[in-house]
Amino acid sequence: MTRTVSVSLGGRNFIIEEGAYYCLKAYFDKFKNDLLEREGSAASAGEVMEEVEMRVADLLREYLSNREVVDEALVKEVIRQVGTPDGQPFTYTSDKDTAGPGSQCAPNPKPAHKLFRDTDNATLGGVCSGLAAYFDVDVVVMRVLFVAAAILGLAGLWIYLICWIVVPKAVTATDKCAMRGIEPTAENILKYTRK
């Protein structure tokens, strides 16, 4: 029989085995200490920690499709995917290895590529910079296309205004990674939280 703990991560509740809880707690403690050493500011470290906690919660929710309890093997897989600020692997050893033959993790999913408005690099509403990040082209090319479409009487201005209203802006570091189609690892979350 294994003891479980109820925890809240990123605003979501999870039931986690006790060994998995200590593994996750050690990971978050090491992550925060590494951030404080690198950044020196507790405020920026707290912001990054919120993003990392939300990413861990998202991954746990994805993997818990047919299970109710998070085990240590799943926590280690999620930690491997998220990574650490220095890029070094995180190792945690417990008294017993809880990974049994029936506990397998799903394969690494391809990072989600979503359309957002990029307000960090915006001139007006962030539509062109968001489309440029989504399609992986230079933002100047997108801006020239929209201006040319507006001048030529094509529906460029209307399309821009509709996109400005409909397309959400990238607020979190995870959104900014999804906009670019890159994996929201610790390094990428750290890079896009600074802006």
Secondary structure, DSSP 8 states (H G I E B T S, - for coil): ---EEEEEETTEEEEEEHHHHHHHHHHHHHHHHHHHHHH--HHHHHHHHHHHHHHHHHHHHHH-SS-SEE-HHHHHHHHHHH--TTS-------SS----TT--------------B-GGG-SSSSHHHHHHHHHT--HHHHHHHHHHHHHTTSTHHHHHHHHHHHS-B--SHHHHHHHHT----HHHHHHHH--
